Amino acid sequence: MAVIAAMTAQNTLGVSAVAEVSPHFVAQQLDAVLIDIPPDATKTGMLLTADVIDVRCSESKTVRHNKPGSGSVMVSTSARRC
């Protein structure tokens, strides 16, 4: 199961655009996924805004599992800014 928290237009040469997903919709996705199948573990990718990070942190407080993870990237290897 997955939740889309940000979208990118990219290929092997780099990222050409980034689009925000609203925090409200991220929360709705999380609710839908977590109600269906409780996770054994979670992993984050790109969390584009502080509001989306807040949604993720709130989820972490309500869902208990023993394997949280993070895969966040601060700056792409191509260093391209969108």
C-alpha positions, 0 to 999 in steps of 0.5 A: 500500500502507498500514499502519494505525498508529492509528485514529480516529473522526472527521468534518468536525467533529473527532476523537471517539476514537482507538484504538491499534494494537499495535506488534507488529501494525504491524510485521507489517503493515510486513513484509507490505507491504515483502516484496510491493512495495518502496516508492519512498517512504514517508510517515507519518501519526499514530504514536500511541505511542513503541513504534510510532515505534520500529517505524517507525524500525527499518523506516527502517533496514532499507528503503532508498529515497530519498524518506522523508516525514512527515505527522505532526500534533501537535495537531488543528486542532480542538484536541480531546483524546481 
